[in-house]
Amino acid sequence: AQTVTQSQPEMSVQEAETVTLSCTYDTSESDYYLFWYKQPPSRQMILVIRQEAYKQQNATENRFSVNFQKAAKSFSLKISDSQLGDAAMYFCAYTPSGNFGNEKLTFGTGTRLTIIP
Amino acid sequence: DVKVTQSSRYLVKRTGEKVFLECVQDMDHENMFWYRQDPGLGLRLIYFSYDVKMKEKGDIPEGYSVSREKKERFSLILESASTNQTSMYLCASNSAPGYIQYFGAGTRLSVL
């Protein structure tokens, strides 16, 4: 069974600084997708970034980037120039590629990020 | 914008009551999901549906059932609510495996 591990339950960062959230996963699949989702205090979960395992290039979305290490099964999220609006619960998630029966996401337990003004 | 709407933000029910949580999406997505979110446990999949009238068990289906009579609507049913079902429930949808899942705002259910 696939598992996703986020070993940092809580993290904090000074506003305008950079922070990295860790995620490791376990799978026997060779092709899959990885995601970082953000859940602000208002609770609506939104996608931050998505990575396809067959792509070697790390995904980037503005101030958010990932460090995808396929061999190490590691998928960390880097937030640059942290802003107060980045305060949220961040979840790492995994899904295998393929068709029927492989639609489900497996989530980590989350990292609560606090931004210090 | 994709919209996933959950019928209630907060719900208080009594032990033994039958509870319906409703979810509607407006993007003609094939797949719909129900998750339960508990502190320290992340999100756990209860059930998902990949088509009308089709459903698959997730990781924690016990005590729950689902219904999908129309493509846009996916209901989670607690046949006889128990206190250990007090939790946050999140609905999500997407168009295909590997694609972004869009989430509703969540329903915080308290069973007394």
Interface residues (C-beta under 8 A of the other chain):
Chain A: V4 Q6 P9 Y33 F35 Y37 S42 R43 Q44 M45 I46 L47 R50 E52 F91 T95 P96 S97 G98 N99 F100 G101 N102 E103 K104 L105 F107 G108 T109 G110
Chain B: N31 F33 Y35 G40 L41 G42 L43 R44 L45 F48 Y50 E56 G58 M88 L90 A92 N94 A96 P97 G98 I100 Q101 F103 G104 A105 G106
